[in-house]
Amino acid sequence: QGCVDHPIVLTEAVCNPLYSRQMMSELLFECYQVPKVSYGVDSLYSFYHNRRQNWPCSGLVISSGYQCTHILPVLEGRLDAKSCKRINLGGCQAAVYLQRLLQLKYPGHLAAITLSRVEEILHEHSYIAPDYSEELQKWRCPEYYENNVHKMQLPFSNKLLGSTVASEEKQEKRQQQLRRLQELNARRREEKLQLDQERLDRLLYVQELLEDGQMDQFHKALVELNMDSAEELQSYINKLSLSVEQTKQKILQSEVNIEVDVVDSKPETPDLEPLGSEQSLEDVESINEFEPLFAEEQPEVEKPVAAVQPVFNLAEYHQLFLGTERIRAPEIVFQPSLIGEDQAGIAETMQYVLERYSKEQQAILVQNVFLTGGNTMYPGLKARIQKELLEMRPFQSTFQVHLASSPVLDAWYGARDWALEYMNREEGWISRKDYEEKGGEYLKEHCASNVYVPIRLPKQAPRAAEAPGRGSGAGNAGEQA
């Protein structure tokens, strides 16, 4: 009824600008009348959800999502915002890179290699190599390639422009075409019969004028008909009568013979031409319609079906062979230079963050390296992080790497757990009173939230005190001048 009468828990980006939070708080409190709001970081909610009784409250959270990757140090249960780092690479850039690789490899399937299909390939077939250089050397071996290459079948149609259509389907198609032609000729015969019958009636009427002795009207009618004598009139009457009878016979025959054999069908012989153009026009049209049909289709009936089959396997032509692409696409998070990005990878950034702390704090952070986010679901990622830590940590030092139980959904589960635990507390909740007193950018910190850094505006001197100073300064300048 125009309001939301329950508290809201929202996730926001790490080190979210105050202006963004101000706009969201204004929308929730002013438009939806929300009683109280809490803001938190999604990866910290996931860290909160996966904590165990023996886990330390400190750790190094590596969150890799669709657009970017964050490395967040957490000390004594609170985020250290000053040492957070972001890498502008994630699942989106890996999918675009894989799409570009496959389109260059298979230029004939550009339309089929869509971004959604590439994301599916990335999630189902890609993995993180423990050592990228050694893995590439393995792929150079033909046996290793045959054993590890993945084949993906693209959708395709088995029919090549009618070349594999069965002969029975072609026969049925020709039968349908012949029926349509028969119906068209039947209509034309009826129209021609009606026209010939009207002309015959006209000629018989002129002949009756001769029999009745009305010579003037008879000669006038002959002139209109462009005839010279009564014998010519009688000849045209006989030809028209014969044409009318033949047309009637054809109509009766076409009504009886509905089913016609396509192979034995032949174009009808031309009739007599009593009036010149009308009869020949029908015959020419019928021949032009029937002859191409039978002349072109007949050789295809005689050809065996195997002769028009493709010489290559159409299914294999529409297959994608995924070899080194399986490791090249997700590797960009560790080596952004593969796609031309001038950034540090996860290993270098993680080492840079750890070097900002003392040796004791570094030892505490590496005891709980936590991986979350949808882009951390590649097989082999945990082993790769362990290998990178083993190379950068001192000799015989210990560390532990943990993967979220559900990297995609644990942020929501963590927010739910936090909301149930802190529902009746004041910690972490921004009430409407806080919003009205301290502004929309105000944030109450909690274990999974950002650090609140209020805006500090420089104090300005009163205008009354500035005016005399300006006047005296101007006067001194005038005296010196």
C-alpha positions as CSV (number, residue, x, y, z in Angstrom):
1,Q,0.0,0.0,0.0
2,G,2.7,2.5,-1.0
3,C,5.3,1.5,1.6
4,V,7.6,-1.3,2.8
5,D,6.9,-1.9,6.4
6,H,9.9,-4.2,7.2
7,P,13.7,-3.5,7.4
8,I,15.9,-3.9,4.3
9,V,19.4,-5.3,4.0
10,L,21.3,-4.2,0.9
11,T,24.7,-5.1,-0.5
12,E,26.9,-2.4,-1.9
13,A,30.3,-2.2,-3.6
14,V,33.5,-2.1,-1.6
15,C,34.4,1.6,-0.7
16,N,31.1,2.7,-2.2
17,P,30.9,6.5,-2.8
18,L,28.8,8.4,-0.3
19,Y,26.7,9.9,-3.1
20,S,25.5,6.4,-4.3
21,R,24.5,5.5,-0.8
22,Q,22.8,8.8,-0.3
23,M,20.6,8.3,-3.4
24,M,19.7,4.8,-2.3
25,S,18.8,5.9,1.2
26,E,16.7,8.8,-0.1
27,L,14.8,6.4,-2.4
28,L,14.1,3.9,0.4
29,F,13.2,6.3,3.1
30,E,11.3,9.0,1.1
31,C,9.6,6.8,-1.5
32,Y,9.1,3.4,0.2
33,Q,8.9,4.6,3.8
34,V,11.3,1.8,5.0
35,P,11.7,1.7,8.8
36,K,15.4,1.0,8.8
37,V,18.1,0.0,6.4
38,S,21.5,-1.8,6.6
39,Y,24.3,-1.8,4.1
40,G,27.0,-4.4,3.7
41,V,29.5,-5.8,1.2
42,D,28.5,-9.0,-0.5
43,S,31.9,-10.8,-0.2
44,L,32.0,-10.0,3.5
45,Y,28.5,-11.4,4.0
46,S,29.8,-14.6,2.3
47,F,32.8,-14.5,4.6
48,Y,30.4,-14.1,7.6
49,H,28.2,-17.0,6.4
50,N,31.1,-19.5,6.0
51,R,32.9,-18.7,9.3
52,R,33.3,-21.7,11.6
53,Q,33.9,-22.0,15.3
54,N,37.7,-22.6,14.8
55,W,38.1,-19.9,12.1
56,P,39.9,-16.7,13.1
57,C,37.9,-13.5,12.7
58,S,40.7,-12.1,10.5
59,G,41.5,-13.2,6.9
60,L,42.1,-12.2,3.3
61,V,39.0,-12.3,1.2
62,I,39.4,-12.8,-2.5
63,S,36.1,-12.0,-4.3
64,S,36.0,-12.4,-8.0
65,G,32.7,-11.7,-9.7
66,Y,31.3,-10.9,-13.2
67,Q,32.9,-7.4,-13.6
68,C,35.8,-7.1,-11.2
69,T,37.9,-8.9,-8.6
70,H,38.5,-7.5,-5.0
71,I,41.1,-8.4,-2.4
72,L,39.8,-7.4,1.0
73,P,41.9,-7.7,4.2
74,V,39.8,-8.3,7.3
75,L,41.4,-7.7,10.7
76,E,39.7,-8.6,14.0
77,G,36.3,-8.9,12.2
78,R,36.4,-5.5,10.5
79,L,37.3,-4.5,7.0
80,D,40.6,-2.6,6.5
81,A,39.4,-0.3,3.7
82,K,42.7,1.5,3.3
83,S,44.4,-1.7,2.0
84,C,41.6,-3.0,-0.3
85,K,42.5,-3.4,-3.9
86,R,40.5,-4.0,-7.1
87,I,41.3,-5.7,-10.4
88,N,39.0,-4.7,-13.2
89,L,38.8,-8.2,-14.5
90,G,36.1,-10.9,-14.0
91,G,33.9,-13.4,-15.7
92,C,32.7,-10.9,-18.3
93,Q,36.2,-10.2,-19.6
94,A,37.0,-14.0,-19.7
95,A,33.8,-14.7,-21.7
96,V,34.6,-12.0,-24.2
97,Y,38.1,-13.2,-24.6
98,L,37.0,-16.8,-25.1
99,Q,34.4,-15.6,-27.7
100,R,37.1,-13.8,-29.6
101,L,39.4,-16.9,-29.5
102,L,36.7,-19.2,-30.8
103,Q,35.5,-16.8,-33.5
104,L,39.1,-16.5,-34.8
105,K,39.5,-20.2,-34.8
106,Y,36.1,-20.9,-36.4
107,P,35.3,-18.0,-38.7
108,G,32.5,-20.0,-40.3
109,H,30.5,-20.1,-37.1
110,L,30.5,-16.5,-36.1
111,A,26.7,-16.3,-35.7
112,A,26.6,-19.5,-33.6
113,I,29.4,-18.4,-31.1
114,T,27.2,-16.1,-29.1
115,L,28.1,-14.6,-25.7
116,S,25.6,-16.6,-23.8
117,R,26.9,-19.9,-25.4
118,V,30.5,-18.8,-24.7
119,E,29.6,-18.2,-21.0
120,E,28.1,-21.7,-20.9
121,I,31.3,-23.2,-22.4
122,L,33.4,-21.2,-19.9
123,H,31.5,-22.5,-16.9
124,E,31.4,-26.1,-18.1
125,H,34.8,-26.7,-19.8
126,S,37.3,-24.2,-18.4
127,Y,39.7,-24.8,-15.5
128,I,42.7,-23.0,-13.9
129,A,46.1,-24.5,-14.7
130,P,48.4,-25.0,-11.7
131,D,51.3,-23.8,-13.8
132,Y,50.2,-22.1,-17.0
133,S,53.5,-22.5,-18.9
134,E,53.8,-26.2,-18.1
135,E,50.2,-26.8,-19.0
136,L,50.7,-25.2,-22.4
137,Q,53.7,-27.6,-23.0
138,K,51.5,-30.6,-22.2
139,W,48.9,-29.5,-24.8
140,R,51.6,-29.6,-27.5
141,C,51.7,-33.4,-27.1
142,P,49.2,-35.1,-29.6
143,E,48.2,-37.8,-27.1
144,Y,47.5,-35.3,-24.3
145,Y,45.5,-33.2,-26.8
146,E,43.4,-36.2,-27.9
147,N,42.7,-37.2,-24.3
148,N,41.8,-33.8,-23.0
149,V,40.2,-31.9,-25.8
150,H,36.5,-31.2,-25.4
151,K,34.1,-31.3,-28.3
152,M,31.0,-29.2,-28.3
153,Q,28.2,-29.8,-30.9
154,L,26.6,-26.7,-32.4
155,P,23.0,-26.9,-33.6
156,F,22.7,-27.6,-37.4
157,S,20.1,-28.7,-40.0
158,N,20.6,-32.0,-41.7
159,K,18.9,-30.9,-44.9
160,L,21.0,-29.2,-47.6
161,L,18.7,-27.1,-49.7
162,G,16.5,-30.1,-50.5
163,S,19.4,-32.3,-51.7
164,T,18.6,-35.0,-49.2
165,V,14.8,-35.0,-49.6
166,A,13.4,-38.4,-50.2
167,S,12.1,-39.3,-53.6
168,E,8.6,-40.0,-52.1
169,E,8.5,-36.4,-50.9
170,K,9.4,-35.1,-54.3
171,Q,6.8,-37.3,-55.9
172,E,4.1,-36.0,-53.5
173,K,5.3,-32.4,-54.2
174,R,4.9,-32.9,-58.0
175,Q,1.5,-34.4,-57.5
176,Q,0.4,-31.3,-55.6
177,Q,1.8,-29.1,-58.3
178,L,0.0,-31.1,-61.0
179,R,-3.3,-30.8,-59.1
180,R,-2.9,-27.0,-58.9
181,L,-2.2,-26.9,-62.6
182,Q,-5.2,-29.0,-63.4
183,E,-7.4,-26.7,-61.3
184,L,-6.0,-23.7,-63.1
185,N,-6.5,-25.2,-66.6
186,A,-10.1,-26.2,-65.6
187,R,-10.9,-22.7,-64.6
188,R,-9.4,-21.4,-67.9
189,R,-11.4,-24.0,-69.9
190,E,-14.6,-22.9,-68.3
191,E,-13.9,-19.2,-69.0
192,K,-13.0,-20.1,-72.6
193,L,-16.1,-22.2,-73.0
194,Q,-18.3,-19.3,-71.8
195,L,-16.5,-16.9,-74.1
196,D,-16.9,-19.3,-77.1
197,Q,-20.5,-19.9,-76.3
198,E,-21.3,-16.2,-76.3
199,R,-19.6,-15.8,-79.7
200,L,-21.3,-18.8,-81.1
201,D,-24.7,-17.4,-80.0
202,R,-23.8,-14.1,-81.7
203,L,-22.9,-15.9,-84.9
204,L,-26.1,-18.0,-84.8
205,Y,-28.2,-14.8,-84.3
206,V,-26.6,-13.3,-87.4
207,Q,-27.3,-16.5,-89.4
208,E,-31.0,-16.3,-88.2
209,L,-31.1,-12.8,-89.8
210,L,-30.2,-14.3,-93.1
211,E,-32.8,-17.1,-92.8
212,D,-35.5,-14.5,-91.9
213,G,-34.6,-12.4,-95.0
214,Q,-33.4,-9.3,-93.1
215,M,-30.6,-8.7,-95.6
216,D,-29.8,-5.1,-94.5
217,Q,-29.2,-6.1,-90.9
218,F,-27.4,-9.3,-92.0
219,H,-24.9,-7.3,-94.2
220,K,-24.4,-4.8,-91.4
221,A,-23.6,-7.6,-88.9
222,L,-21.2,-9.2,-91.4
223,V,-19.3,-5.9,-91.6
224,E,-19.1,-5.7,-87.8
225,L,-17.8,-9.2,-87.7
226,N,-15.2,-8.4,-90.5
227,M,-16.6,-11.2,-92.7
228,D,-17.3,-11.1,-96.5
229,S,-19.9,-13.8,-97.1
230,A,-22.4,-16.2,-95.6
231,E,-20.1,-19.1,-96.4
232,E,-17.3,-17.6,-94.2
233,L,-19.9,-17.1,-91.4
234,Q,-21.0,-20.8,-91.7
235,S,-17.3,-21.9,-91.5
236,Y,-16.7,-19.9,-88.3
237,I,-19.9,-21.3,-86.8
238,N,-18.8,-24.9,-87.5
239,K,-15.3,-24.3,-86.0
240,L,-16.8,-22.6,-82.9
241,S,-19.3,-25.5,-82.4
242,L,-16.5,-28.0,-82.7
243,S,-14.3,-26.0,-80.2
244,V,-17.2,-25.8,-77.7
245,E,-17.8,-29.5,-77.9
246,Q,-14.1,-30.3,-77.4
247,T,-13.8,-28.0,-74.4
248,K,-16.9,-29.6,-72.8
249,Q,-15.3,-33.1,-73.3
250,K,-12.0,-31.9,-71.7
251,I,-13.9,-30.5,-68.7
252,L,-15.7,-33.8,-68.2
253,Q,-12.5,-35.8,-68.6
254,S,-10.7,-33.6,-66.1
255,E,-13.4,-34.1,-63.5
256,V,-13.2,-37.9,-63.9
257,N,-9.5,-38.3,-63.9
258,I,-8.5,-36.7,-60.6
259,E,-5.4,-38.8,-59.8
260,V,-2.8,-38.7,-62.6
261,D,0.5,-40.4,-62.8
262,V,3.3,-37.8,-62.9
263,V,5.7,-39.8,-65.0
264,D,3.1,-40.7,-67.7
265,S,1.6,-37.2,-67.8
266,K,2.1,-35.3,-71.0
267,P,1.0,-31.9,-72.1
268,E,-2.3,-31.8,-74.0
269,T,-2.3,-31.5,-77.7
270,P,-3.3,-28.1,-79.1
271,D,-6.9,-27.8,-80.3
272,L,-8.1,-26.2,-83.5
273,E,-7.7,-22.5,-83.8
274,P,-11.1,-21.2,-84.8
275,L,-10.5,-17.6,-83.6
276,G,-6.7,-17.5,-83.6
277,S,-5.1,-16.1,-80.4
278,E,-7.4,-17.4,-77.6
279,Q,-7.0,-21.1,-78.1
280,S,-3.3,-21.0,-78.8
281,L,-2.7,-18.8,-75.8
282,E,-4.1,-21.5,-73.5
283,D,-2.1,-24.2,-75.2
284,V,1.1,-22.3,-74.9
285,E,0.6,-21.6,-71.2
286,S,-0.2,-25.2,-70.4
287,I,2.9,-26.4,-72.2
288,N,5.0,-23.8,-70.5
289,E,3.7,-24.8,-67.1
290,F,3.9,-28.6,-67.6
291,E,7.1,-29.0,-69.6
292,P,9.5,-27.3,-67.1
293,L,7.9,-29.2,-64.3
294,F,8.5,-32.7,-65.8
295,A,11.6,-31.8,-67.8
296,E,13.5,-30.6,-64.6
297,E,12.1,-33.0,-62.1
298,Q,12.3,-36.2,-64.1
299,P,16.1,-36.5,-64.1
300,E,16.2,-36.0,-60.3
301,V,13.8,-39.0,-59.9
302,E,16.1,-41.2,-61.8
303,K,19.2,-40.2,-59.7
304,P,19.9,-42.3,-56.7
305,V,19.6,-40.7,-53.3
306,A,23.2,-41.5,-52.4
307,A,24.5,-39.3,-55.3
308,V,23.4,-36.1,-53.6
309,Q,24.6,-36.9,-50.1
310,P,27.4,-34.6,-48.8
311,V,30.9,-36.0,-49.0
312,F,31.8,-34.7,-45.5
313,N,30.2,-35.2,-42.0
314,L,28.0,-32.3,-41.5
315,A,27.8,-32.9,-37.7
316,E,31.6,-32.7,-37.4
317,Y,31.7,-29.5,-39.4
318,H,29.5,-27.9,-36.7
319,Q,31.7,-29.0,-33.7
320,L,33.9,-26.8,-31.6
321,F,37.2,-28.4,-30.4
322,L,38.2,-26.8,-27.1
323,G,41.9,-27.3,-26.4
324,T,44.1,-24.6,-24.9
325,E,41.1,-22.2,-24.8
326,R,40.0,-24.1,-21.7
327,I,42.9,-22.6,-19.7
328,R,43.6,-19.4,-21.6
329,A,40.3,-17.7,-20.9
330,P,40.3,-17.9,-17.0
331,E,44.0,-17.3,-16.9
332,I,43.5,-13.5,-17.5
333,V,42.7,-13.0,-13.8
334,F,46.3,-14.1,-13.1
335,Q,47.8,-12.6,-16.2
336,P,45.8,-9.6,-17.4
337,S,48.5,-8.9,-20.1
338,L,47.0,-11.8,-22.2
339,I,44.2,-9.4,-23.2
340,G,46.4,-6.3,-23.2
341,E,45.4,-5.0,-19.8
342,D,48.0,-3.0,-17.9
343,Q,47.1,-4.4,-14.5
344,A,48.5,-6.7,-11.9
345,G,47.0,-10.2,-11.5
346,I,45.6,-11.8,-8.3
347,A,49.0,-13.1,-7.1
348,E,50.8,-9.8,-7.5
349,T,48.0,-7.8,-5.9
350,M,47.7,-10.3,-3.1
351,Q,51.4,-9.9,-2.4
352,Y,51.1,-6.1,-2.5
353,V,48.3,-6.1,0.0
354,L,50.1,-8.4,2.4
355,E,53.3,-6.3,2.3
356,R,51.3,-3.3,3.7
357,Y,51.2,-5.1,7.1
358,S,53.7,-6.3,9.5
359,K,55.0,-9.9,9.5
360,E,52.7,-10.8,12.5
361,Q,49.6,-9.4,10.7
362,Q,50.6,-11.1,7.5
363,A,50.8,-14.5,9.3
364,I,47.3,-13.9,10.7
365,L,45.8,-12.9,7.3
366,V,47.2,-15.9,5.4
367,Q,45.8,-18.3,7.9
368,N,42.3,-17.7,6.4
369,V,42.5,-16.9,2.6
370,F,38.8,-17.0,1.6
371,L,37.7,-17.4,-2.0
372,T,34.2,-16.3,-3.0
373,G,32.3,-15.0,-6.0
374,G,31.0,-16.8,-9.2
375,N,34.4,-16.4,-10.9
376,T,36.1,-18.6,-8.3
377,M,34.2,-21.7,-9.3
378,Y,36.8,-22.9,-11.8
379,P,38.4,-26.2,-11.0
380,G,42.0,-25.8,-9.9
381,L,41.6,-22.2,-8.6
382,K,42.2,-23.2,-5.0
383,A,45.3,-25.1,-5.9
384,R,46.6,-22.2,-8.0
385,I,46.2,-19.8,-5.0
386,Q,48.0,-22.2,-2.8
387,K,50.9,-22.5,-5.2
388,E,51.1,-18.7,-5.5
389,L,51.1,-18.3,-1.7
390,L,53.8,-21.0,-1.4
391,E,56.0,-19.0,-3.7
392,M,55.5,-15.7,-1.9
393,R,55.5,-16.7,1.7
394,P,58.7,-17.3,3.8
395,F,60.2,-20.8,4.1
396,Q,58.3,-23.2,6.4
397,S,55.5,-20.7,7.0
398,T,51.9,-21.9,7.1
399,F,48.7,-20.7,5.4
400,Q,45.2,-22.0,4.7
401,V,43.0,-21.4,1.6
402,H,39.2,-21.9,1.9
403,L,36.6,-21.9,-0.8
404,A,33.0,-20.7,-0.1
405,S,30.5,-23.5,0.1
406,S,28.4,-21.8,-2.5
407,P,30.4,-18.9,-4.1
408,V,27.4,-17.5,-5.9
409,L,24.7,-17.7,-3.2
410,D,26.7,-17.3,0.0
411,A,26.4,-13.5,-0.1
412,W,22.6,-13.8,0.2
413,Y,22.8,-16.5,2.8
414,G,25.2,-14.4,4.8
415,A,22.9,-11.3,4.6
416,R,20.0,-13.5,5.8
417,D,22.0,-14.8,8.7
418,W,23.2,-11.3,9.7
419,A,19.6,-10.0,9.5
420,L,18.2,-12.7,11.7
421,E,21.0,-12.2,14.3
422,Y,20.9,-8.4,14.4
423,M,17.1,-8.0,13.9
424,N,16.5,-6.7,17.4
425,R,19.7,-4.8,17.8
426,E,20.6,-1.2,17.0
427,E,24.1,-2.1,15.6
428,G,24.3,-1.8,11.8
429,W,20.8,-0.4,11.2
430,I,20.2,3.1,9.9
431,S,16.8,4.3,11.2
432,R,14.7,7.0,9.7
433,K,15.7,9.3,12.5
434,D,19.4,8.8,11.7
435,Y,18.6,9.5,8.0
436,E,16.9,12.8,8.8
437,E,19.6,13.9,11.3
438,K,22.8,12.8,9.6
439,G,21.9,12.6,5.9
440,G,21.5,9.9,3.4
441,E,25.3,9.1,3.1
442,Y,25.4,8.1,6.8
443,L,26.4,4.5,7.5
444,K,26.4,2.4,10.7
445,E,29.3,0.0,10.6
446,H,29.0,-3.7,11.4
447,C,31.1,-6.9,10.8
448,A,30.2,-7.1,7.1
449,S,30.0,-3.4,6.2
450,N,32.2,-0.8,4.7
451,V,34.0,1.8,6.8
452,Y,32.1,5.0,7.2
453,V,34.2,8.0,6.3
454,P,32.1,11.2,6.7
455,I,32.6,14.2,4.5
456,R,34.7,16.9,6.1
457,L,34.2,20.3,4.6
458,P,36.8,23.0,5.2
459,K,35.6,25.7,7.6
460,Q,35.1,29.1,5.9
461,A,35.8,32.4,7.6
462,P,32.7,34.6,8.2
463,R,31.9,37.1,5.4
464,A,31.9,40.0,7.9
465,A,35.4,39.4,8.8
466,E,36.5,39.0,5.2
467,A,35.1,42.4,4.0
468,P,37.4,44.7,6.1
469,G,40.4,42.6,5.1
470,R,39.6,42.9,1.5
471,G,39.2,46.7,1.8
472,S,42.4,47.2,3.7
473,G,44.3,45.1,1.2
474,A,43.0,47.2,-1.6
475,G,43.9,50.4,0.2
476,N,47.5,49.2,0.8
477,A,47.8,48.2,-2.8
478,G,46.7,51.7,-3.8
479,E,49.1,53.4,-1.5
480,Q,52.0,51.3,-2.8
481,A,51.0,52.0,-6.3
